[in-house]
Amino acid sequence: MARFLKLCMMVVAAFALMTVPAMAQEQAGPAPLIDLTKYLGAGLVMIGAALGISRIGAAAVENMARQPEVAGDIRGAMIVAAALIEGATFFALIVCMI
């Protein structure tokens, strides 16, 4: 599963980086391929973020069940990590959509 997640993240990063140089070029007419890569990159970024946040949530709930006395600390760390992932996701979506 870890290898699959790493592969997904590399694909997401590749599509996100592909859209930036494509948007720097001026086009005389519509460019459907550029639009397709933009939206595909944005979709992959959202899928990657959803997978990351779901893994954080699953691990946090499992650890809270094992050690209920530190549930507050785990919950706080989970919220901070999820917020950081959301911030990076919003940045990547803005880069993909502009």
Distance bins in CASP14 RR format, pairs under 12 A and 6 or more apart:
PFRMAT RR
TARGET T0000
AUTHOR 0000-0000-0000
RMODE 2
METHOD distances of the structure
MODEL  1
1 7 0 0 0 0 0 1 0 0 0 0 0
1 8 0 0 0 0 0 1 0 0 0 0 0
1 51 0 0 0 0 0 1 0 0 0 0 0
1 52 0 0 0 0 0 1 0 0 0 0 0
1 55 0 0 0 0 1 0 0 0 0 0 0
1 58 0 0 0 0 0 1 0 0 0 0 0
2 8 0 0 0 0 0 1 0 0 0 0 0
2 9 0 0 0 0 0 1 0 0 0 0 0
2 51 0 0 0 0 0 1 0 0 0 0 0
2 55 0 0 0 0 0 1 0 0 0 0 0
3 9 0 0 0 0 0 1 0 0 0 0 0
3 10 0 0 0 0 0 1 0 0 0 0 0
4 10 0 0 0 0 0 1 0 0 0 0 0
4 11 0 0 0 0 0 1 0 0 0 0 0
4 48 0 0 0 0 0 1 0 0 0 0 0
4 51 0 0 0 0 1 0 0 0 0 0 0
4 55 0 0 0 0 0 1 0 0 0 0 0
5 11 0 0 0 0 0 1 0 0 0 0 0
5 12 0 0 0 0 0 1 0 0 0 0 0
5 47 0 0 0 0 0 1 0 0 0 0 0
5 48 0 0 0 0 1 0 0 0 0 0 0
5 50 0 0 0 0 0 1 0 0 0 0 0
5 51 1 0 0 1 0 0 0 0 0 0 0
5 52 1 0 0 1 0 0 0 0 0 0 0
5 54 0 0 0 0 0 1 0 0 0 0 0
5 55 1 0 0 1 0 0 0 0 0 0 0
6 12 0 0 0 0 0 1 0 0 0 0 0
6 13 0 0 0 0 0 1 0 0 0 0 0
6 48 0 0 0 0 0 1 0 0 0 0 0
6 51 0 0 0 0 0 1 0 0 0 0 0
7 13 0 0 0 0 0 1 0 0 0 0 0
7 14 0 0 0 0 0 1 0 0 0 0 0
7 44 0 0 0 0 0 1 0 0 0 0 0
7 48 0 0 0 0 0 1 0 0 0 0 0
7 51 0 0 0 0 0 1 0 0 0 0 0
8 14 0 0 0 0 0 1 0 0 0 0 0
8 15 0 0 0 0 0 1 0 0 0 0 0
8 43 0 0 0 0 0 1 0 0 0 0 0
8 44 1 0 0 1 0 0 0 0 0 0 0
8 45 0 0 0 0 0 1 0 0 0 0 0
8 46 0 0 0 0 0 1 0 0 0 0 0
8 47 1 0 0 1 0 0 0 0 0 0 0
8 48 1 0 0 1 0 0 0 0 0 0 0
8 49 0 0 0 0 0 1 0 0 0 0 0
8 50 0 0 0 0 0 1 0 0 0 0 0
8 51 1 0 0 1 0 0 0 0 0 0 0
8 52 0 0 0 0 1 0 0 0 0 0 0
8 55 0 0 0 0 0 1 0 0 0 0 0
9 15 0 0 0 0 0 1 0 0 0 0 0
9 16 0 0 0 0 0 1 0 0 0 0 0
9 44 0 0 0 0 1 0 0 0 0 0 0
9 45 0 0 0 0 0 1 0 0 0 0 0
9 47 0 0 0 0 0 1 0 0 0 0 0
9 48 1 0 0 1 0 0 0 0 0 0 0
9 49 0 0 0 0 0 1 0 0 0 0 0
9 51 0 0 0 0 1 0 0 0 0 0 0
9 52 0 0 0 0 1 0 0 0 0 0 0
9 55 0 0 0 0 0 1 0 0 0 0 0
9 85 0 0 0 0 0 1 0 0 0 0 0
9 88 0 0 0 0 0 1 0 0 0 0 0
9 92 0 0 0 0 0 1 0 0 0 0 0
10 16 0 0 0 0 0 1 0 0 0 0 0
10 17 0 0 0 0 0 1 0 0 0 0 0
10 44 0 0 0 0 0 1 0 0 0 0 0
10 48 0 0 0 0 0 1 0 0 0 0 0
11 17 0 0 0 0 0 1 0 0 0 0 0
11 18 0 0 0 0 0 1 0 0 0 0 0
11 40 0 0 0 0 1 0 0 0 0 0 0
11 41 0 0 0 0 1 0 0 0 0 0 0
11 43 0 0 0 0 0 1 0 0 0 0 0
11 44 1 0 0 1 0 0 0 0 0 0 0
11 45 0 0 0 0 0 1 0 0 0 0 0
11 47 0 0 0 0 1 0 0 0 0 0 0
11 48 0 0 0 0 1 0 0 0 0 0 0
11 51 0 0 0 0 0 1 0 0 0 0 0
12 18 0 0 0 0 0 1 0 0 0 0 0
12 19 0 0 0 0 0 1 0 0 0 0 0
12 40 0 0 0 0 0 1 0 0 0 0 0
12 41 1 0 0 1 0 0 0 0 0 0 0
12 42 0 0 0 0 1 0 0 0 0 0 0
12 43 0 0 0 0 1 0 0 0 0 0 0
12 44 1 0 1 0 0 0 0 0 0 0 0
12 45 1 0 1 0 0 0 0 0 0 0 0
12 46 0 0 0 0 1 0 0 0 0 0 0
12 47 1 0 0 1 0 0 0 0 0 0 0
12 48 1 0 1 0 0 0 0 0 0 0 0
12 49 0 0 0 0 1 0 0 0 0 0 0
12 50 0 0 0 0 0 1 0 0 0 0 0
12 51 0 0 0 0 1 0 0 0 0 0 0
12 52 0 0 0 0 0 1 0 0 0 0 0
12 88 0 0 0 0 0 1 0 0 0 0 0
12 89 0 0 0 0 1 0 0 0 0 0 0
12 92 1 0 0 1 0 0 0 0 0 0 0
12 93 0 0 0 0 0 1 0 0 0 0 0
12 95 0 0 0 0 0 1 0 0 0 0 0
12 96 0 0 0 0 1 0 0 0 0 0 0
13 19 0 0 0 0 0 1 0 0 0 0 0
13 20 0 0 0 0 0 1 0 0 0 0 0
13 41 0 0 0 0 1 0 0 0 0 0 0
13 44 0 0 0 0 1 0 0 0 0 0 0
13 45 0 0 0 0 1 0 0 0 0 0 0
13 48 0 0 0 0 0 1 0 0 0 0 0
13 88 0 0 0 0 0 1 0 0 0 0 0
13 92 0 0 0 0 1 0 0 0 0 0 0
13 95 0 0 0 0 0 1 0 0 0 0 0
13 96 0 0 0 0 0 1 0 0 0 0 0
14 20 0 0 0 0 0 1 0 0 0 0 0
14 37 0 0 0 0 0 1 0 0 0 0 0
14 40 0 0 0 0 0 1 0 0 0 0 0
14 41 0 0 0 0 1 0 0 0 0 0 0
14 44 0 0 0 0 1 0 0 0 0 0 0
14 45 0 0 0 0 0 1 0 0 0 0 0
15 22 0 0 0 0 0 1 0 0 0 0 0
15 36 0 0 0 0 0 1 0 0 0 0 0
15 37 1 0 0 1 0 0 0 0 0 0 0
15 38 0 0 0 0 1 0 0 0 0 0 0
15 39 0 0 0 0 1 0 0 0 0 0 0
15 40 1 0 1 0 0 0 0 0 0 0 0
15 41 1 1 0 0 0 0 0 0 0 0 0
15 42 0 0 0 0 1 0 0 0 0 0 0
15 43 0 0 0 0 1 0 0 0 0 0 0
15 44 1 0 1 0 0 0 0 0 0 0 0
15 45 1 0 0 1 0 0 0 0 0 0 0
15 46 0 0 0 0 0 1 0 0 0 0 0
15 47 0 0 0 0 0 1 0 0 0 0 0
15 48 0 0 0 0 0 1 0 0 0 0 0
15 92 0 0 0 0 1 0 0 0 0 0 0
15 93 0 0 0 0 0 1 0 0 0 0 0
15 95 0 0 0 0 0 1 0 0 0 0 0
15 96 1 0 0 1 0 0 0 0 0 0 0
16 22 0 0 0 0 0 1 0 0 0 0 0
16 23 0 0 0 0 0 1 0 0 0 0 0
16 37 0 0 0 0 1 0 0 0 0 0 0
16 38 0 0 0 0 1 0 0 0 0 0 0
16 40 0 0 0 0 0 1 0 0 0 0 0
16 41 1 0 1 0 0 0 0 0 0 0 0
16 42 0 0 0 0 1 0 0 0 0 0 0
16 43 0 0 0 0 0 1 0 0 0 0 0
16 44 1 0 0 1 0 0 0 0 0 0 0
16 45 1 0 0 1 0 0 0 0 0 0 0
16 46 0 0 0 0 0 1 0 0 0 0 0
16 48 0 0 0 0 0 1 0 0 0 0 0
16 49 0 0 0 0 0 1 0 0 0 0 0
16 88 0 0 0 0 0 1 0 0 0 0 0
16 89 0 0 0 0 0 1 0 0 0 0 0
16 91 0 0 0 0 1 0 0 0 0 0 0
16 92 1 0 1 0 0 0 0 0 0 0 0
16 93 0 0 0 0 1 0 0 0 0 0 0
16 94 0 0 0 0 0 1 0 0 0 0 0
16 95 1 0 0 1 0 0 0 0 0 0 0
16 96 1 0 1 0 0 0 0 0 0 0 0
16 97 0 0 0 0 0 1 0 0 0 0 0
16 98 0 0 0 0 0 1 0 0 0 0 0
17 23 0 0 0 0 0 1 0 0 0 0 0
17 37 0 0 0 0 0 1 0 0 0 0 0
17 41 0 0 0 0 1 0 0 0 0 0 0
17 44 0 0 0 0 0 1 0 0 0 0 0
17 45 0 0 0 0 0 1 0 0 0 0 0
17 92 0 0 0 0 0 1 0 0 0 0 0
17 95 0 0 0 0 1 0 0 0 0 0 0
17 96 0 0 0 0 0 1 0 0 0 0 0
18 24 0 0 0 0 0 1 0 0 0 0 0
18 33 0 0 0 0 0 1 0 0 0 0 0
18 34 0 0 0 0 1 0 0 0 0 0 0
18 36 0 0 0 0 0 1 0 0 0 0 0
18 37 1 0 1 0 0 0 0 0 0 0 0
18 38 0 0 0 0 1 0 0 0 0 0 0
18 40 0 0 0 0 1 0 0 0 0 0 0
18 41 1 0 0 1 0 0 0 0 0 0 0
18 42 0 0 0 0 0 1 0 0 0 0 0
18 44 0 0 0 0 0 1 0 0 0 0 0
18 95 0 0 0 0 0 1 0 0 0 0 0
18 96 0 0 0 0 1 0 0 0 0 0 0
19 25 0 0 0 0 0 1 0 0 0 0 0
19 31 0 0 0 0 0 1 0 0 0 0 0
19 33 0 0 0 0 0 1 0 0 0 0 0
19 34 1 0 0 1 0 0 0 0 0 0 0
19 35 0 0 0 0 1 0 0 0 0 0 0
19 36 0 0 0 0 0 1 0 0 0 0 0
19 37 1 0 1 0 0 0 0 0 0 0 0
19 38 1 0 1 0 0 0 0 0 0 0 0
19 39 0 0 0 0 1 0 0 0 0 0 0
19 40 0 0 0 0 1 0 0 0 0 0 0
19 41 1 0 0 1 0 0 0 0 0 0 0
19 42 0 0 0 0 1 0 0 0 0 0 0
19 43 0 0 0 0 0 1 0 0 0 0 0
19 44 0 0 0 0 0 1 0 0 0 0 0
19 45 0 0 0 0 0 1 0 0 0 0 0
19 92 0 0 0 0 1 0 0 0 0 0 0
19 93 0 0 0 0 0 1 0 0 0 0 0
19 94 0 0 0 0 0 1 0 0 0 0 0
19 95 1 0 0 1 0 0 0 0 0 0 0
19 96 1 0 1 0 0 0 0 0 0 0 0
19 97 0 0 0 0 1 0 0 0 0 0 0
19 98 0 0 0 0 1 0 0 0 0 0 0
20 34 0 0 0 0 0 1 0 0 0 0 0
20 37 0 0 0 0 0 1 0 0 0 0 0
20 38 0 0 0 0 0 1 0 0 0 0 0
20 41 0 0 0 0 0 1 0 0 0 0 0
20 92 0 0 0 0 0 1 0 0 0 0 0
20 94 0 0 0 0 0 1 0 0 0 0 0
20 95 1 0 0 1 0 0 0 0 0 0 0
20 96 0 0 0 0 1 0 0 0 0 0 0
20 97 0 0 0 0 0 1 0 0 0 0 0
20 98 0 0 0 0 1 0 0 0 0 0 0
21 34 0 0 0 0 0 1 0 0 0 0 0
21 37 0 0 0 0 0 1 0 0 0 0 0
21 95 0 0 0 0 0 1 0 0 0 0 0
22 31 0 0 0 0 1 0 0 0 0 0 0
22 32 0 0 0 0 0 1 0 0 0 0 0
22 33 0 0 0 0 1 0 0 0 0 0 0
22 34 1 0 1 0 0 0 0 0 0 0 0
22 35 0 0 0 0 1 0 0 0 0 0 0
22 36 0 0 0 0 0 1 0 0 0 0 0
22 37 1 0 0 1 0 0 0 0 0 0 0
22 38 1 0 0 1 0 0 0 0 0 0 0
22 40 0 0 0 0 0 1 0 0 0 0 0
22 41 0 0 0 0 0 1 0 0 0 0 0
22 95 0 0 0 0 0 1 0 0 0 0 0
22 96 0 0 0 0 0 1 0 0 0 0 0
22 98 0 0 0 0 0 1 0 0 0 0 0
23 31 0 0 0 0 1 0 0 0 0 0 0
23 34 1 0 0 1 0 0 0 0 0 0 0
23 35 0 0 0 0 0 1 0 0 0 0 0
23 37 0 0 0 0 1 0 0 0 0 0 0
23 38 1 0 0 1 0 0 0 0 0 0 0
23 94 0 0 0 0 0 1 0 0 0 0 0
23 95 0 0 0 0 1 0 0 0 0 0 0
23 96 0 0 0 0 1 0 0 0 0 0 0
23 97 0 0 0 0 1 0 0 0 0 0 0
23 98 1 0 0 1 0 0 0 0 0 0 0
24 34 0 0 0 0 0 1 0 0 0 0 0
24 95 0 0 0 0 0 1 0 0 0 0 0
24 98 0 0 0 0 0 1 0 0 0 0 0
25 31 0 0 0 0 1 0 0 0 0 0 0
25 33 0 0 0 0 0 1 0 0 0 0 0
25 34 0 0 0 0 1 0 0 0 0 0 0
26 34 0 0 0 0 0 1 0 0 0 0 0
27 33 0 0 0 0 0 1 0 0 0 0 0
27 34 1 0 0 1 0 0 0 0 0 0 0
27 35 0 0 0 0 0 1 0 0 0 0 0
29 35 0 0 0 0 0 1 0 0 0 0 0
30 36 0 0 0 0 0 1 0 0 0 0 0
31 37 0 0 0 0 1 0 0 0 0 0 0
31 38 0 0 0 0 1 0 0 0 0 0 0
32 38 0 0 0 0 0 1 0 0 0 0 0
32 39 0 0 0 0 0 1 0 0 0 0 0
32 40 0 0 0 0 0 1 0 0 0 0 0
33 39 0 0 0 0 0 1 0 0 0 0 0
33 40 0 0 0 0 0 1 0 0 0 0 0
34 40 0 0 0 0 0 1 0 0 0 0 0
34 41 0 0 0 0 0 1 0 0 0 0 0
34 96 0 0 0 0 0 1 0 0 0 0 0
34 97 0 0 0 0 0 1 0 0 0 0 0
34 98 0 0 0 0 0 1 0 0 0 0 0
35 41 0 0 0 0 0 1 0 0 0 0 0
35 42 0 0 0 0 0 1 0 0 0 0 0
35 96 0 0 0 0 0 1 0 0 0 0 0
35 97 0 0 0 0 0 1 0 0 0 0 0
36 42 0 0 0 0 0 1 0 0 0 0 0
36 43 0 0 0 0 0 1 0 0 0 0 0
36 96 0 0 0 0 0 1 0 0 0 0 0
37 43 0 0 0 0 0 1 0 0 0 0 0
37 44 0 0 0 0 0 1 0 0 0 0 0
37 96 0 0 0 0 1 0 0 0 0 0 0
37 97 0 0 0 0 0 1 0 0 0 0 0
38 44 0 0 0 0 0 1 0 0 0 0 0
38 45 0 0 0 0 0 1 0 0 0 0 0
38 92 0 0 0 0 0 1 0 0 0 0 0
38 93 0 0 0 0 0 1 0 0 0 0 0
38 94 0 0 0 0 0 1 0 0 0 0 0
38 95 0 0 0 0 1 0 0 0 0 0 0
38 96 1 0 1 0 0 0 0 0 0 0 0
38 97 1 0 0 1 0 0 0 0 0 0 0
38 98 0 0 0 0 1 0 0 0 0 0 0
39 45 0 0 0 0 0 1 0 0 0 0 0
39 46 0 0 0 0 0 1 0 0 0 0 0
39 93 0 0 0 0 0 1 0 0 0 0 0
39 96 1 0 0 1 0 0 0 0 0 0 0
39 97 0 0 0 0 1 0 0 0 0 0 0
40 46 0 0 0 0 0 1 0 0 0 0 0
40 47 0 0 0 0 0 1 0 0 0 0 0
40 96 0 0 0 0 1 0 0 0 0 0 0
40 97 0 0 0 0 0 1 0 0 0 0 0
41 47 0 0 0 0 1 0 0 0 0 0 0
41 48 0 0 0 0 0 1 0 0 0 0 0
41 49 0 0 0 0 0 1 0 0 0 0 0
41 89 0 0 0 0 0 1 0 0 0 0 0
41 92 0 0 0 0 1 0 0 0 0 0 0
41 93 0 0 0 0 1 0 0 0 0 0 0
41 95 0 0 0 0 1 0 0 0 0 0 0
41 96 1 0 1 0 0 0 0 0 0 0 0
41 97 0 0 0 0 1 0 0 0 0 0 0
42 48 0 0 0 0 0 1 0 0 0 0 0
42 49 0 0 0 0 0 1 0 0 0 0 0
42 89 0 0 0 0 1 0 0 0 0 0 0
42 90 0 0 0 0 0 1 0 0 0 0 0
42 91 0 0 0 0 0 1 0 0 0 0 0
42 92 1 0 0 1 0 0 0 0 0 0 0
42 93 1 0 1 0 0 0 0 0 0 0 0
42 94 0 0 0 0 1 0 0 0 0 0 0
42 95 0 0 0 0 1 0 0 0 0 0 0
42 96 1 0 1 0 0 0 0 0 0 0 0
42 97 1 0 1 0 0 0 0 0 0 0 0
42 98 0 0 0 0 0 1 0 0 0 0 0
43 49 0 0 0 0 1 0 0 0 0 0 0
43 50 0 0 0 0 1 0 0 0 0 0 0
43 89 0 0 0 0 0 1 0 0 0 0 0
43 92 0 0 0 0 1 0 0 0 0 0 0
43 93 0 0 0 0 1 0 0 0 0 0 0
43 96 1 0 0 1 0 0 0 0 0 0 0
43 97 0 0 0 0 0 1 0 0 0 0 0
44 50 0 0 0 0 0 1 0 0 0 0 0
44 51 0 0 0 0 0 1 0 0 0 0 0
44 89 0 0 0 0 0 1 0 0 0 0 0
44 92 0 0 0 0 1 0 0 0 0 0 0
44 93 0 0 0 0 0 1 0 0 0 0 0
44 96 0 0 0 0 1 0 0 0 0 0 0
45 51 0 0 0 0 0 1 0 0 0 0 0
45 52 0 0 0 0 0 1 0 0 0 0 0
45 85 0 0 0 0 0 1 0 0 0 0 0
45 86 0 0 0 0 0 1 0 0 0 0 0
45 87 0 0 0 0 0 1 0 0 0 0 0
45 88 0 0 0 0 1 0 0 0 0 0 0
45 89 1 0 1 0 0 0 0 0 0 0 0
45 90 0 0 0 0 1 0 0 0 0 0 0
45 91 0 0 0 0 1 0 0 0 0 0 0
45 92 1 0 1 0 0 0 0 0 0 0 0
45 93 1 0 1 0 0 0 0 0 0 0 0
45 94 0 0 0 0 0 1 0 0 0 0 0
45 95 0 0 0 0 1 0 0 0 0 0 0
45 96 1 0 0 1 0 0 0 0 0 0 0
45 97 0 0 0 0 1 0 0 0 0 0 0
46 52 0 0 0 0 0 1 0 0 0 0 0
46 53 0 0 0 0 0 1 0 0 0 0 0
46 85 0 0 0 0 0 1 0 0 0 0 0
46 86 0 0 0 0 0 1 0 0 0 0 0
46 88 0 0 0 0 0 1 0 0 0 0 0
46 89 1 0 0 1 0 0 0 0 0 0 0
46 90 0 0 0 0 0 1 0 0 0 0 0
46 92 0 0 0 0 1 0 0 0 0 0 0
46 93 1 0 0 1 0 0 0 0 0 0 0
46 96 0 0 0 0 1 0 0 0 0 0 0
46 97 0 0 0 0 0 1 0 0 0 0 0
47 53 0 0 0 0 0 1 0 0 0 0 0
47 54 0 0 0 0 0 1 0 0 0 0 0
47 89 0 0 0 0 0 1 0 0 0 0 0
47 92 0 0 0 0 0 1 0 0 0 0 0
47 93 0 0 0 0 0 1 0 0 0 0 0
48 54 0 0 0 0 1 0 0 0 0 0 0
48 55 0 0 0 0 1 0 0 0 0 0 0
48 85 0 0 0 0 1 0 0 0 0 0 0
48 86 0 0 0 0 0 1 0 0 0 0 0
48 88 0 0 0 0 0 1 0 0 0 0 0
48 89 1 0 0 1 0 0 0 0 0 0 0
48 92 0 0 0 0 1 0 0 0 0 0 0
48 93 0 0 0 0 0 1 0 0 0 0 0
49 55 0 0 0 0 0 1 0 0 0 0 0
49 56 0 0 0 0 0 1 0 0 0 0 0
49 81 0 0 0 0 0 1 0 0 0 0 0
49 82 0 0 0 0 1 0 0 0 0 0 0
49 83 0 0 0 0 0 1 0 0 0 0 0
49 84 0 0 0 0 0 1 0 0 0 0 0
49 85 1 0 1 0 0 0 0 0 0 0 0
49 86 1 0 0 1 0 0 0 0 0 0 0
49 87 0 0 0 0 1 0 0 0 0 0 0
49 88 1 0 0 1 0 0 0 0 0 0 0
49 89 1 1 0 0 0 0 0 0 0 0 0
49 90 0 0 0 0 1 0 0 0 0 0 0
49 91 0 0 0 0 0 1 0 0 0 0 0
49 92 0 0 0 0 1 0 0 0 0 0 0
49 93 0 0 0 0 1 0 0 0 0 0 0
50 56 0 0 0 0 0 1 0 0 0 0 0
50 57 0 0 0 0 0 1 0 0 0 0 0
50 82 0 0 0 0 0 1 0 0 0 0 0
50 85 0 0 0 0 1 0 0 0 0 0 0
50 86 0 0 0 0 0 1 0 0 0 0 0
50 89 0 0 0 0 1 0 0 0 0 0 0
51 57 0 0 0 0 0 1 0 0 0 0 0
51 58 0 0 0 0 0 1 0 0 0 0 0
51 85 0 0 0 0 1 0 0 0 0 0 0
51 89 0 0 0 0 0 1 0 0 0 0 0
52 58 0 0 0 0 1 0 0 0 0 0 0
52 59 0 0 0 0 0 1 0 0 0 0 0
52 60 0 0 0 0 0 1 0 0 0 0 0
52 78 0 0 0 0 0 1 0 0 0 0 0
52 81 0 0 0 0 1 0 0 0 0 0 0
52 82 0 0 0 0 1 0 0 0 0 0 0
52 84 0 0 0 0 0 1 0 0 0 0 0
52 85 1 0 0 1 0 0 0 0 0 0 0
52 86 0 0 0 0 0 1 0 0 0 0 0
52 88 0 0 0 0 0 1 0 0 0 0 0
52 89 0 0 0 0 1 0 0 0 0 0 0
53 59 0 0 0 0 0 1 0 0 0 0 0
53 60 0 0 0 0 0 1 0 0 0 0 0
53 78 0 0 0 0 1 0 0 0 0 0 0
53 79 0 0 0 0 0 1 0 0 0 0 0
53 81 0 0 0 0 1 0 0 0 0 0 0
53 82 1 0 1 0 0 0 0 0 0 0 0
53 83 0 0 0 0 1 0 0 0 0 0 0
53 84 0 0 0 0 0 1 0 0 0 0 0
53 85 1 0 1 0 0 0 0 0 0 0 0
53 86 1 0 0 1 0 0 0 0 0 0 0
53 87 0 0 0 0 0 1 0 0 0 0 0
53 88 0 0 0 0 0 1 0 0 0 0 0
53 89 0 0 0 0 1 0 0 0 0 0 0
54 60 0 0 0 0 0 1 0 0 0 0 0
54 61 0 0 0 0 0 1 0 0 0 0 0
54 78 0 0 0 0 0 1 0 0 0 0 0
54 82 0 0 0 0 1 0 0 0 0 0 0
54 85 0 0 0 0 0 1 0 0 0 0 0
55 61 0 0 0 0 0 1 0 0 0 0 0
55 62 0 0 0 0 0 1 0 0 0 0 0
55 78 0 0 0 0 0 1 0 0 0 0 0
55 81 0 0 0 0 0 1 0 0 0 0 0
55 82 0 0 0 0 0 1 0 0 0 0 0
55 85 0 0 0 0 1 0 0 0 0 0 0
56 62 0 0 0 0 0 1 0 0 0 0 0
56 63 0 0 0 0 0 1 0 0 0 0 0
56 74 0 0 0 0 0 1 0 0 0 0 0
56 75 0 0 0 0 0 1 0 0 0 0 0
56 76 0 0 0 0 0 1 0 0 0 0 0
56 77 0 0 0 0 1 0 0 0 0 0 0
56 78 1 0 1 0 0 0 0 0 0 0 0
56 79 0 0 0 0 1 0 0 0 0 0 0
56 80 0 0 0 0 1 0 0 0 0 0 0
56 81 1 0 1 0 0 0 0 0 0 0 0
56 82 1 0 1 0 0 0 0 0 0 0 0
56 83 0 0 0 0 0 1 0 0 0 0 0
56 84 0 0 0 0 1 0 0 0 0 0 0
56 85 1 0 0 1 0 0 0 0 0 0 0
56 86 0 0 0 0 0 1 0 0 0 0 0
57 63 0 0 0 0 1 0 0 0 0 0 0
57 64 0 0 0 0 1 0 0 0 0 0 0
57 65 0 0 0 0 0 1 0 0 0 0 0
57 74 0 0 0 0 1 0 0 0 0 0 0
57 75 0 0 0 0 1 0 0 0 0 0 0
57 76 0 0 0 0 0 1 0 0 0 0 0
57 77 0 0 0 0 0 1 0 0 0 0 0
57 78 1 0 1 0 0 0 0 0 0 0 0
57 79 0 0 0 0 0 1 0 0 0 0 0
57 81 0 0 0 0 1 0 0 0 0 0 0
57 82 1 0 0 1 0 0 0 0 0 0 0
57 85 0 0 0 0 0 1 0 0 0 0 0
58 64 0 0 0 0 0 1 0 0 0 0 0
58 65 0 0 0 0 0 1 0 0 0 0 0
58 78 0 0 0 0 0 1 0 0 0 0 0
59 65 0 0 0 0 0 1 0 0 0 0 0
59 66 0 0 0 0 0 1 0 0 0 0 0
59 74 0 0 0 0 1 0 0 0 0 0 0
59 77 0 0 0 0 0 1 0 0 0 0 0
59 78 0 0 0 0 1 0 0 0 0 0 0
59 81 0 0 0 0 1 0 0 0 0 0 0
59 82 0 0 0 0 0 1 0 0 0 0 0
60 66 0 0 0 0 0 1 0 0 0 0 0
60 67 0 0 0 0 0 1 0 0 0 0 0
60 70 0 0 0 0 0 1 0 0 0 0 0
60 71 0 0 0 0 1 0 0 0 0 0 0
60 72 0 0 0 0 1 0 0 0 0 0 0
60 73 0 0 0 0 0 1 0 0 0 0 0
60 74 1 0 1 0 0 0 0 0 0 0 0
60 75 1 0 0 1 0 0 0 0 0 0 0
60 76 0 0 0 0 1 0 0 0 0 0 0
60 77 1 0 0 1 0 0 0 0 0 0 0
60 78 1 1 0 0 0 0 0 0 0 0 0
60 79 0 0 0 0 1 0 0 0 0 0 0
60 80 0 0 0 0 0 1 0 0 0 0 0
60 81 0 0 0 0 1 0 0 0 0 0 0
60 82 0 0 0 0 1 0 0 0 0 0 0
61 67 0 0 0 0 0 1 0 0 0 0 0
61 68 0 0 0 0 0 1 0 0 0 0 0
61 71 0 0 0 0 1 0 0 0 0 0 0
61 74 0 0 0 0 1 0 0 0 0 0 0
61 75 0 0 0 0 1 0 0 0 0 0 0
61 78 0 0 0 0 1 0 0 0 0 0 0
62 71 0 0 0 0 0 1 0 0 0 0 0
62 74 0 0 0 0 1 0 0 0 0 0 0
62 78 0 0 0 0 0 1 0 0 0 0 0
63 69 0 0 0 0 0 1 0 0 0 0 0
63 70 0 0 0 0 1 0 0 0 0 0 0
63 71 0 0 0 0 1 0 0 0 0 0 0
63 72 0 0 0 0 0 1 0 0 0 0 0
63 73 0 0 0 0 1 0 0 0 0 0 0
63 74 1 0 1 0 0 0 0 0 0 0 0
63 75 0 0 0 0 0 1 0 0 0 0 0
63 76 0 0 0 0 0 1 0 0 0 0 0
63 77 0 0 0 0 1 0 0 0 0 0 0
63 78 0 0 0 0 1 0 0 0 0 0 0
64 70 1 0 0 1 0 0 0 0 0 0 0
64 71 1 0 1 0 0 0 0 0 0 0 0
64 72 1 0 0 1 0 0 0 0 0 0 0
64 73 0 0 0 0 1 0 0 0 0 0 0
64 74 1 0 1 0 0 0 0 0 0 0 0
64 75 1 0 0 1 0 0 0 0 0 0 0
64 76 0 0 0 0 0 1 0 0 0 0 0
64 77 0 0 0 0 0 1 0 0 0 0 0
64 78 0 0 0 0 1 0 0 0 0 0 0
65 71 0 0 0 0 1 0 0 0 0 0 0
65 74 0 0 0 0 0 1 0 0 0 0 0
66 74 0 0 0 0 1 0 0 0 0 0 0
67 73 0 0 0 0 1 0 0 0 0 0 0
67 74 1 0 0 1 0 0 0 0 0 0 0
67 75 0 0 0 0 0 1 0 0 0 0 0
68 74 0 0 0 0 1 0 0 0 0 0 0
68 75 0 0 0 0 0 1 0 0 0 0 0
70 76 0 0 0 0 0 1 0 0 0 0 0
70 77 0 0 0 0 1 0 0 0 0 0 0
70 78 0 0 0 0 0 1 0 0 0 0 0
71 77 0 0 0 0 0 1 0 0 0 0 0
71 78 0 0 0 0 0 1 0 0 0 0 0
72 78 0 0 0 0 1 0 0 0 0 0 0
72 79 0 0 0 0 1 0 0 0 0 0 0
73 79 0 0 0 0 0 1 0 0 0 0 0
73 80 0 0 0 0 0 1 0 0 0 0 0
74 80 0 0 0 0 0 1 0 0 0 0 0
74 81 0 0 0 0 0 1 0 0 0 0 0
75 81 0 0 0 0 0 1 0 0 0 0 0
75 82 0 0 0 0 0 1 0 0 0 0 0
76 82 0 0 0 0 1 0 0 0 0 0 0
76 83 0 0 0 0 1 0 0 0 0 0 0
77 83 0 0 0 0 0 1 0 0 0 0 0
77 84 0 0 0 0 0 1 0 0 0 0 0
78 84 0 0 0 0 0 1 0 0 0 0 0
78 85 0 0 0 0 0 1 0 0 0 0 0
79 85 0 0 0 0 0 1 0 0 0 0 0
79 86 0 0 0 0 0 1 0 0 0 0 0
80 86 0 0 0 0 0 1 0 0 0 0 0
80 87 0 0 0 0 0 1 0 0 0 0 0
81 87 0 0 0 0 0 1 0 0 0 0 0
81 88 0 0 0 0 0 1 0 0 0 0 0
82 88 0 0 0 0 0 1 0 0 0 0 0
82 89 0 0 0 0 0 1 0 0 0 0 0
83 89 0 0 0 0 0 1 0 0 0 0 0
83 90 0 0 0 0 0 1 0 0 0 0 0
84 90 0 0 0 0 0 1 0 0 0 0 0
84 91 0 0 0 0 0 1 0 0 0 0 0
85 91 0 0 0 0 0 1 0 0 0 0 0
85 92 0 0 0 0 0 1 0 0 0 0 0
86 92 0 0 0 0 0 1 0 0 0 0 0
86 93 0 0 0 0 0 1 0 0 0 0 0
87 93 0 0 0 0 1 0 0 0 0 0 0
87 94 0 0 0 0 0 1 0 0 0 0 0
88 94 0 0 0 0 0 1 0 0 0 0 0
88 95 0 0 0 0 0 1 0 0 0 0 0
89 95 0 0 0 0 0 1 0 0 0 0 0
89 96 0 0 0 0 0 1 0 0 0 0 0
90 96 0 0 0 0 0 1 0 0 0 0 0
90 97 0 0 0 0 0 1 0 0 0 0 0
91 97 0 0 0 0 0 1 0 0 0 0 0
91 98 0 0 0 0 0 1 0 0 0 0 0
92 98 0 0 0 0 0 1 0 0 0 0 0
END
